[in-house]
Amino acid sequence: MARTISVLKWESEQEVENAVHDVKAEMDERGELSKDTERAMQHSLLVAGPDLTNHFLRRIREQVPDALHYFEEEGGGT
């Protein structure tokens, strides 16, 4: 069953947690992120405030470390 990933600006840690849950579910199911999910999450990272961006990256590191490469810039990251 196809899932719709919405592009949004995270306004709370709960929205970030929902995004992390979506990433984890897709990684568990497919072993990778679809291009649509990758683009949506990267857009949300770009428009989010620094606290929520750091929260997202920290939770991805903790819960879905295999997905971290989708969100870190080459040569570093947070």
Order of alpha helices (4+ residues) and beta strands (2+ residues): alpha-alpha-alpha
